[in-house]
Structure formats: structure tokens, C-alpha cells
Amino acid sequence: MGVDIQYVRDNIPVGCTRCGSTNTSVVSTTNGIASVICKSCGYNFTIRDKGYAPYAVGPGISPQIVEPSSTPNQYTTNSTGNSVRYESIDIHQPPSGAEQDDGGMSEAILNSAESIGGGTTVADVGSTLRSAYHSANIYSDLEIRDRLYSETFRFGLRDTYGAQGSGKEFLFFTKPDLHIFQINSTYDNSGAIPLGGITSVLNPGLASIPFWTDLAATRKNTTLASLQLSRDVSDPFNHLLQNMVKSTLDVPGLSSDAIETPTNMYGVGYSYRGSSEGADDNPTFSLEFRDTKYLDVYTYFKAYEEYETIKHHGLVRPPMYYIINKIIHDQFSIYKFILADDMETIIYYGKMYGVMPMSLPRDVFSNPTFDDGINYTIEFKAAFYEDMKPDILADFNTLSQDIYNAQRYQINPYNAILDKSDMRTAVAAAVIKDTKSAAAKRSPLGYVYKLKWRGGRQL
């Protein structure tokens, strides 16, 4: 006898698994499984229901259509037009208390059907797979997001969708505005923003120093342009440091103060939590840079050190605009972005304010052998650090919007035309708010921030 398993569903006629005829009858039943014979083709097969065992067993009764009666544990069969009531145990109803549940696994198995011998399949594949995943403690991204704040994953949470592996850090250094080249006196005396009023004449305090006259002759549009923002306000970012930095930017941790109360007569005091605001102030950190044999990075920091020494002796002063508006002209900012593995989605962002280099390790030249190339570790000090505040992104876009919008080509991590990664260099970046991508739809916020690049070089 061929053995085909069918699940009898309410109000669904059970046909022969070979010829499809509904002219069938029960031969015998054991433990809720009925042996059925097809009167049309003579094929024997077995059937079972989804847990109620509502089989009409007896002469002349064939369980073609099985319906629940008004009483949950009583059933009728209308296969012969007669109303016959049968007792059955409902396995879905617990004896007492809260509803018992096994993650839906039992119901999924009983509600699905597979034909061993070519019979009809009635299955909810999605429900079955979902229950199988649940039995292995695997949940979908949507289920995790819906339950993360309201339910407990008793065997631990395996969030393969929200897990983050290796990412990519981008550091954006802004330019200081050292007073290297003279500002047109009309601009300077009026206290206007020194935009477009920069001359090609060295500041009088620097003009007689060979170090500066040599830089003005050879590195005016490279090193000195990176040190004096006013010379090229269209691009506020220092690409030299961005390209040559090797290490990541250390972020200061937050640690709160404790406020102690006076002790009482028993010598017992109490502590209140104070603020961690002070942990943001005056952070110190170091960054490692690689350099070329032309000492581009070394020359940059050397020029900065020479300028600070001359300023200390009072030979140069900041432009009048900075004095009037109380802006520190020889400090800069560092924006930090950590991207997901798609090289676009921003996971974390922060900003160092009021950054100034505090060292120049020229002792690296004590040895003429550079096994790993020329590298420097520069010490920095900042005024304070902030992170994960949207105004940081707004500040970044304010700085970059002009040069970003001036670029002709969008540069994405993957180029569909080339069918490979797009390795073109970029000129500028900006942050966008994405609400349409898969990452945005999975985000509990309904959006993600992405770092987008543009450049002027065609494929």
C-alpha cells in the first residue's frame, strides 16, 4: 500500500492522491491517522488532520468534508448527509492557565503538508521556515526590531541583520587660517571676512625669513594653501592630512563626577550623580601620519611650528576679522565618520573642536633607515569633543556644500557601468539623509545618514 500523508483542513474535500477522485472511504484509523481507499482507482493512502483527529470511522462514512460543530471538541461529518458527533481532544487548548506555545513549531508542522507519493501539498512555506528559524533562535530583522524594546529573547539575541563588523573611518581636517600672506588693507582694517582680499606678498613679519621666502616660492599653492584658508576658501578641507593619516582618531570616554553630601550624625553620606560634561573638555590625542621622501607632511607641521614661534614673539598678528570676532585663527577642526561595510552608511560621527598640533617628532630622522617608510606620531590638543549631534552634520555640509555642488560626477563605492568598485579620487563629500534604501527601512529611525562623494574626473 502506498503511504501518502495529507492534512485534512476544515471544509476541504480529501481526494485520492493518485487520481484525485473524492470517491474514497476509510478502511481503519490508528492514533488519528486514517487508512483510506479510493473506490475509483483502488489506491490506498493515509490521511491525518491538523490536530483534532475529526475522523468519522464506521460503515458507510467517508471523511471527505470535516467541519467543526458548535462545540469545539465535537465534530460532524456530512459525507453521507448524516450528522454524526465525535469526541476529540483539541491539542491547541492547554489544560489551564496561559496558552502554551512552542514557538509555533507544532502548529507549523501540523498545518503543512508534504506528499510522499505525489499527493497534494497544502503548506504555508513561509510559516514553516519561520518556525524552523525560531527553533534555532533565529529571528527576522522585523521581528527583532518589533520585540527589542518590549520582549525578552530568553536564549540570547542573534541579530545578524544589525550586527556590525569591520567599518571604515574617514577623518576630515579643516584648514587653519594662519596670517602668512598679507591681506588687502581695505579688508583688514574694516574687519571684513578676509575672502578675496589675500595678496601674494608675505606678511612683513615673515618676509625677511629665508624659511618663509623659500616656501612662498616653492609651496605657495600646496603647503601654504593648506595653512591659510583665506587663500582658497572654496575648499575648506586639508586633503594632505586626510590622505596621509594612518591611525584612527581616539575618542575620549565619558565619565561622570559624583556629588557627595555632608555626612549625618551617624557618619553616613550619600552620593548623587553629577555631569560628565567635563570629560568632553581639553582632550589630548595623537595621530600617526605617513610621509613622502619630499617631506610634505613634515613641512606642513614644521611651517606651523615656525609660525607659532614668530607669533609668540609678537612678529605676526591674526587678521583683524579674527580679533574683532574673537575667533582663534590658528586652530582647526577634525570631523570623524565611521561607515558601515557598504562604505556609505554612517554608523558614528563626531567632531573635535579647536585642534592644534603640540609636537613635531623630528627625532624620527635620528636614524637614516626607514624600514616602514617615514612615519610620524603627532600629539594634538583640542578644546572639546562632541558626537552624535545632528548640528555636526549641518556644520560639515555648510563647509562642503559649495565645492561639493561644483563637482560634476557622483562617485559611489560600486560603479554599475564598470561592474566593479569605483576607485576614482573625489574632491568633496557631503552627508545626505536616506529614507529609501534597505538600510533606511531596517533602521528604527526610518532613515540613515550617508556620506556621498563627488569629483570632477570622468570614467
C-alpha positions as CSV (number, residue, x, y, z in Angstrom):
1,M,0.0,0.0,0.0
2,G,1.4,3.4,-0.9
3,V,1.6,5.8,2.0
4,D,0.7,9.4,1.3
5,I,0.2,11.9,4.2
6,Q,-2.4,14.6,3.8
7,Y,-3.6,17.1,6.3
8,V,-7.3,17.4,6.4
9,R,-8.3,21.0,6.7
10,D,-11.8,22.3,7.6
11,N,-14.2,22.3,4.7
12,I,-11.6,20.9,2.2
13,P,-12.6,17.6,0.5
14,V,-10.0,15.0,0.5
15,G,-9.3,13.4,-2.8
16,C,-7.3,10.4,-3.9
17,T,-3.6,11.3,-4.1
18,R,-3.3,9.3,-7.3
19,C,-6.4,10.1,-9.4
20,G,-7.9,13.0,-7.5
21,S,-11.3,11.3,-7.0
22,T,-13.3,12.1,-3.9
23,N,-15.0,8.7,-4.0
24,T,-13.0,7.4,-1.1
25,S,-13.7,5.5,2.1
26,V,-12.0,4.8,5.4
27,V,-10.6,1.4,6.0
28,S,-9.2,1.9,9.5
29,T,-7.9,4.5,11.8
30,T,-5.0,4.4,14.3
31,N,-3.9,7.3,16.6
32,G,-5.8,9.8,14.5
33,I,-4.4,8.5,11.1
34,A,-6.9,7.1,8.8
35,S,-6.2,4.5,6.1
36,V,-8.3,5.4,3.1
37,I,-9.0,3.5,-0.1
38,C,-10.0,5.1,-3.4
39,K,-13.0,3.4,-4.9
40,S,-12.3,4.8,-8.3
41,C,-8.7,3.6,-8.8
42,G,-8.2,1.3,-5.9
43,Y,-5.2,3.2,-4.5
44,N,-4.6,3.1,-0.7
45,F,-3.3,6.1,1.2
46,T,-3.3,7.6,4.6
47,I,-4.5,11.0,5.9
48,R,-4.4,12.9,9.1
49,D,-5.9,16.2,10.3
50,K,-4.2,19.2,11.8
51,G,-4.5,18.0,15.3
52,Y,-8.2,17.5,16.0
53,A,-8.5,13.9,14.7
54,P,-12.1,14.5,13.5
55,Y,-12.4,11.2,11.6
56,A,-15.8,9.6,11.1
57,V,-15.0,5.9,11.5
58,G,-17.7,3.4,10.6
59,P,-19.5,1.7,7.9
60,G,-20.6,3.9,5.0
61,I,-18.9,7.0,6.4
62,S,-16.1,8.7,4.4
63,P,-14.3,11.7,5.8
64,Q,-14.4,13.8,2.7
65,I,-15.6,17.0,4.3
66,V,-15.0,17.5,8.0
67,E,-16.4,20.5,9.8
68,P,-16.2,21.6,13.4
69,S,-19.6,21.7,15.2
70,S,-20.6,24.5,17.5
71,T,-18.9,22.6,20.4
72,P,-15.1,22.8,20.0
73,N,-14.4,19.2,20.8
74,Q,-17.3,17.7,18.8
75,Y,-17.4,17.2,15.1
76,T,-19.8,16.3,12.4
77,T,-19.3,14.7,9.1
78,N,-21.6,15.5,6.1
79,S,-20.1,12.9,3.8
80,T,-23.3,10.9,3.8
81,G,-25.7,13.7,4.7
82,N,-26.0,12.4,8.2
83,S,-25.0,14.3,11.3
84,V,-22.6,12.3,13.4
85,R,-20.9,13.7,16.5
86,Y,-17.5,12.5,17.6
87,E,-15.4,13.4,20.7
88,S,-11.8,14.6,20.1
89,I,-9.1,16.3,22.2
90,D,-8.0,19.7,21.0
91,I,-4.2,19.7,21.3
92,H,-4.1,23.5,20.9
93,Q,-6.1,24.1,24.1
94,P,-3.9,24.0,27.3
95,P,-5.4,22.4,30.4
96,S,-5.4,25.7,32.3
97,G,-3.6,29.0,32.7
98,A,-1.8,30.9,29.9
99,E,-1.7,29.5,26.4
100,Q,1.1,27.0,25.9
101,D,3.3,27.7,22.9
102,D,6.3,26.1,21.4
103,G,7.2,29.0,19.2
104,G,4.6,27.9,16.6
105,M,6.7,24.8,15.6
106,S,4.0,22.2,16.3
107,E,1.3,24.2,14.5
108,A,3.5,24.8,11.6
109,I,4.3,21.1,11.2
110,L,0.7,20.1,11.5
111,N,-0.5,22.8,9.2
112,S,1.9,21.9,6.5
113,A,1.7,19.0,4.1
114,E,4.1,17.1,2.0
115,S,3.2,14.4,-0.3
116,I,5.4,11.4,-0.2
117,G,3.9,9.7,-3.2
118,G,2.9,12.6,-5.4
119,G,-0.1,13.7,-3.4
120,T,-1.5,17.2,-3.0
121,T,0.7,19.6,-1.0
122,V,-1.1,22.2,1.2
123,A,1.6,24.2,3.1
124,D,2.4,27.6,4.4
125,V,6.1,27.6,3.5
126,G,6.8,31.0,5.0
127,S,5.3,30.0,8.3
128,T,7.2,26.7,8.3
129,L,10.5,28.3,7.6
130,R,9.9,31.0,10.1
131,S,9.1,28.4,12.8
132,A,12.2,26.4,11.9
133,Y,14.3,29.5,12.3
134,H,12.7,30.3,15.6
135,S,13.5,26.8,16.8
136,A,17.2,27.7,16.2
137,N,16.8,31.0,17.9
138,I,16.9,33.0,14.7
139,Y,14.5,35.8,14.1
140,S,13.9,38.2,11.2
141,D,15.1,41.7,11.2
142,L,11.5,43.0,11.5
143,E,10.8,40.6,14.4
144,I,13.9,41.8,16.2
145,R,13.0,45.5,15.8
146,D,9.4,44.9,16.9
147,R,10.4,43.0,20.1
148,L,13.8,44.5,21.0
149,Y,12.3,47.1,23.5
150,S,9.2,45.1,24.5
151,E,10.1,41.4,24.8
152,T,13.0,39.3,26.0
153,F,14.9,36.8,23.9
154,R,15.4,34.2,26.6
155,F,18.2,32.3,24.9
156,G,20.1,35.4,23.7
157,L,19.7,37.6,20.7
158,R,21.3,36.7,17.4
159,D,20.9,39.9,15.5
160,T,22.7,39.1,12.2
161,Y,21.0,42.0,10.5
162,G,22.0,44.7,12.9
163,A,25.5,43.3,13.7
164,Q,28.4,45.4,12.5
165,G,31.7,44.0,11.5
166,S,34.6,46.0,10.2
167,G,33.9,49.6,9.1
168,K,35.8,52.4,7.5
169,E,36.9,55.7,9.3
170,F,37.2,58.9,7.4
171,L,38.8,62.0,9.0
172,F,38.2,65.4,7.6
173,F,40.7,68.1,8.7
174,T,39.7,71.7,8.2
175,K,42.3,74.3,7.4
176,P,43.6,76.9,9.9
177,D,43.9,80.5,8.7
178,L,47.5,81.5,9.5
179,H,48.3,85.0,8.6
180,I,51.1,84.1,6.1
181,F,50.3,86.3,3.1
182,Q,49.2,89.8,3.6
183,I,45.5,90.8,3.5
184,N,44.4,93.8,1.5
185,S,44.4,96.7,3.9
186,T,40.8,97.6,2.9
187,Y,39.6,94.2,4.0
188,D,41.8,94.0,7.1
189,N,41.1,97.5,8.5
190,S,37.3,97.1,8.0
191,G,37.4,93.8,9.9
192,A,35.6,92.1,7.0
193,I,35.9,88.4,6.3
194,P,39.3,88.0,4.5
195,L,37.8,86.4,1.4
196,G,39.3,87.5,-1.9
197,G,41.5,90.1,-0.2
198,I,44.6,88.0,0.0
199,T,47.7,89.2,-1.8
200,S,50.8,87.3,-2.9
201,V,53.0,89.3,-0.6
202,L,54.3,87.7,2.6
203,N,53.4,89.1,5.9
204,P,56.0,91.6,6.9
205,G,56.9,89.6,10.0
206,L,57.8,86.6,7.7
207,A,59.2,88.4,4.6
208,S,62.7,88.6,5.8
209,I,63.0,84.9,7.0
210,P,64.5,82.5,4.4
211,F,62.4,79.6,5.5
212,W,59.2,81.5,4.6
213,T,60.5,83.1,1.4
214,D,61.5,79.6,0.2
215,L,58.1,78.2,1.0
216,A,56.4,81.1,-0.8
217,A,58.5,80.4,-3.9
218,T,58.0,76.6,-3.9
219,R,55.0,75.6,-1.9
220,K,52.6,78.6,-2.1
221,N,49.8,76.5,-3.6
222,T,50.3,73.4,-1.6
223,T,51.7,73.6,1.9
224,L,50.9,77.3,2.5
225,A,47.4,77.0,0.9
226,S,46.7,74.2,3.4
227,L,47.8,76.5,6.3
228,Q,45.9,79.7,5.2
229,L,42.2,79.1,4.5
230,S,41.8,82.7,3.2
231,R,43.9,81.8,0.1
232,D,41.4,79.3,-1.1
233,V,38.1,79.5,0.7
234,S,36.3,77.3,-1.9
235,D,37.9,74.2,-0.4
236,P,38.0,74.3,3.4
237,F,39.4,70.8,3.9
238,N,43.0,69.8,4.3
239,H,43.4,66.9,1.8
240,L,47.1,66.4,2.6
241,L,46.4,65.3,6.2
242,Q,43.3,63.4,5.2
243,N,45.3,61.4,2.7
244,M,48.4,60.7,4.8
245,V,46.9,59.9,8.2
246,K,47.4,56.2,9.2
247,S,45.8,55.8,12.6
248,T,42.3,56.3,13.8
249,L,41.1,59.2,16.0
250,D,40.9,58.2,19.7
251,V,37.6,59.4,21.2
252,P,37.6,60.4,24.9
253,G,35.3,58.3,27.0
254,L,32.6,59.9,29.2
255,S,33.0,59.6,33.0
256,S,30.7,61.4,35.4
257,D,31.5,63.2,38.6
258,A,29.9,62.3,41.9
259,I,28.4,64.9,44.2
260,E,28.9,64.0,47.8
261,T,26.5,65.2,50.5
262,P,27.6,66.0,54.1
263,T,27.6,63.1,56.4
264,N,24.8,62.8,59.0
265,M,25.2,62.2,62.7
266,Y,25.9,58.5,62.0
267,G,28.7,59.4,59.7
268,V,26.7,58.3,56.6
269,G,26.7,60.4,53.4
270,Y,25.0,60.0,50.1
271,S,26.3,60.4,46.5
272,Y,24.5,62.0,43.6
273,R,25.4,61.6,40.0
274,G,27.0,64.7,38.6
275,S,27.7,65.6,35.0
276,S,30.1,64.0,32.5
277,E,30.4,67.3,30.6
278,G,33.9,67.9,31.8
279,A,35.0,64.7,30.0
280,D,34.5,66.5,26.7
281,D,36.8,69.3,27.5
282,N,40.5,69.6,26.6
283,P,41.1,66.1,25.1
284,T,44.5,65.1,24.0
285,F,45.2,62.6,21.3
286,S,47.8,61.5,18.8
287,L,47.6,60.6,15.1
288,E,50.2,58.8,13.0
289,F,51.0,60.1,9.5
290,R,53.0,58.6,6.7
291,D,55.2,60.9,4.7
292,T,56.9,61.0,1.3
293,K,60.6,61.4,0.6
294,Y,59.7,65.0,-0.2
295,L,58.6,65.5,3.4
296,D,55.2,67.0,2.6
297,V,53.7,66.2,6.0
298,Y,56.8,67.2,7.9
299,T,57.0,70.6,6.0
300,Y,53.4,71.3,6.9
301,F,53.8,70.8,10.6
302,K,57.2,72.5,10.6
303,A,55.7,75.6,9.0
304,Y,53.0,75.5,11.6
305,E,55.6,75.4,14.4
306,E,57.7,78.2,12.9
307,Y,54.6,80.4,12.6
308,E,53.6,79.8,16.2
309,T,57.1,80.7,17.4
310,I,57.0,84.0,15.4
311,K,53.5,84.7,16.7
312,H,54.7,84.1,20.3
313,H,57.4,86.8,19.8
314,G,54.8,89.3,18.5
315,L,56.1,89.5,14.9
316,V,52.7,88.5,13.4
317,R,49.2,89.0,14.5
318,P,45.9,87.4,13.4
319,P,43.8,89.2,10.7
320,M,41.6,91.9,12.1
321,Y,38.5,89.9,11.4
322,Y,39.5,87.2,13.8
323,I,40.4,89.7,16.5
324,I,37.1,91.5,16.3
325,N,35.0,88.3,16.3
326,K,37.2,86.6,18.8
327,I,38.0,83.6,16.6
328,I,41.2,81.6,17.1
329,H,42.7,81.7,13.6
330,D,45.4,79.0,14.1
331,Q,43.2,76.1,15.2
332,F,41.1,73.8,13.2
333,S,38.5,71.0,13.5
334,I,38.5,67.3,12.7
335,Y,35.4,65.5,11.7
336,K,35.2,61.8,12.3
337,F,32.9,59.4,10.4
338,I,32.7,55.7,10.8
339,L,30.9,54.0,7.9
340,A,29.3,50.6,7.6
341,D,30.7,47.9,5.3
342,D,28.7,49.4,2.4
343,M,31.2,52.4,2.6
344,E,28.3,54.9,2.7
345,T,26.1,54.4,5.8
346,I,27.3,56.5,8.7
347,I,27.3,54.5,12.0
348,Y,29.0,57.1,14.1
349,Y,30.2,60.6,13.8
350,G,31.9,63.2,16.0
351,K,33.9,66.4,15.9
352,M,37.0,67.7,17.6
353,Y,36.8,71.5,18.0
354,G,39.8,73.8,18.4
355,V,42.5,71.4,17.4
356,M,46.2,72.4,17.5
357,P,49.3,70.2,17.0
358,M,51.5,70.1,20.1
359,S,54.6,68.2,18.8
360,L,56.8,67.6,15.9
361,P,58.8,64.4,16.3
362,R,61.9,65.3,14.3
363,D,63.8,62.6,16.2
364,V,62.5,60.2,13.6
365,F,65.4,61.4,11.5
366,S,67.9,60.3,14.0
367,N,68.2,57.0,12.1
368,P,68.5,57.2,8.2
369,T,66.9,53.7,7.8
370,F,63.1,53.7,7.3
371,D,62.0,50.1,7.2
372,D,58.3,51.0,7.1
373,G,58.7,54.3,5.4
374,I,58.7,57.7,7.1
375,N,56.1,57.9,9.7
376,Y,55.3,60.5,12.4
377,T,53.1,60.4,15.5
378,I,51.9,64.0,16.2
379,E,50.4,65.0,19.5
380,F,47.3,67.1,19.4
381,K,45.2,69.0,21.9
382,A,41.6,70.1,21.3
383,A,39.2,72.4,23.1
384,F,36.4,69.9,23.3
385,Y,34.7,66.9,21.6
386,E,31.1,66.2,20.6
387,D,29.4,63.3,18.9
388,M,26.1,62.1,17.5
389,K,24.6,65.6,17.4
390,P,22.9,66.5,14.0
391,D,24.3,70.0,14.1
392,I,27.7,68.5,13.5
393,L,26.4,67.1,10.2
394,A,24.9,70.5,9.4
395,D,28.3,72.2,10.1
396,F,30.0,69.7,7.8
397,N,27.6,70.3,5.0
398,T,27.8,74.1,5.4
399,L,31.6,73.9,4.9
400,S,31.4,71.4,2.0
401,Q,28.3,72.5,0.1
402,D,30.0,74.9,-2.4
403,I,32.8,72.7,-3.5
404,Y,30.5,69.6,-3.4
405,N,27.9,71.1,-5.6
406,A,30.5,72.4,-8.0
407,Q,31.6,68.8,-8.9
408,R,30.2,67.2,-11.9
409,Y,30.3,63.5,-11.1
410,Q,28.8,61.4,-8.3
411,I,31.3,58.8,-7.1
412,N,29.7,55.7,-5.5
413,P,31.5,52.8,-3.9
414,Y,30.3,50.5,-6.7
415,N,30.0,51.6,-10.3
416,A,27.3,49.8,-12.2
417,I,28.8,50.8,-15.6
418,L,32.2,49.3,-14.7
419,D,30.6,46.5,-12.7
420,K,33.2,46.9,-10.1
421,S,34.4,49.3,-7.3
422,D,34.8,52.9,-8.4
423,M,38.4,53.8,-7.5
424,R,38.3,57.4,-8.7
425,T,39.5,60.1,-6.4
426,A,37.0,62.5,-5.0
427,V,37.1,66.2,-4.4
428,A,34.4,66.7,-1.8
429,A,31.9,64.9,0.3
430,A,28.5,65.7,1.9
431,V,26.1,64.0,4.2
432,I,22.6,63.1,2.9
433,K,19.5,61.7,4.7
434,D,18.5,58.5,3.1
435,T,14.9,57.2,3.5
436,K,14.6,54.7,0.6
437,S,17.4,52.2,0.8
438,A,17.2,48.8,2.5
439,A,19.4,50.1,5.4
440,A,17.0,53.0,5.9
441,K,13.9,50.8,6.0
442,R,15.6,48.5,8.6
443,S,16.6,51.4,10.7
444,P,14.4,52.1,13.8
445,L,14.5,55.8,12.8
446,G,13.2,55.1,9.3
447,Y,16.3,56.8,7.8
448,V,20.1,56.6,7.8
449,Y,22.7,59.2,7.1
450,K,25.1,58.5,4.2
451,L,28.4,60.0,3.2
452,K,28.3,60.8,-0.5
453,W,31.3,61.8,-2.7
454,R,31.7,63.9,-5.8
455,G,34.6,64.6,-8.1
456,G,35.5,66.1,-11.4
457,R,37.1,63.1,-13.1
458,Q,35.2,61.2,-15.7
459,L,35.4,57.4,-16.0
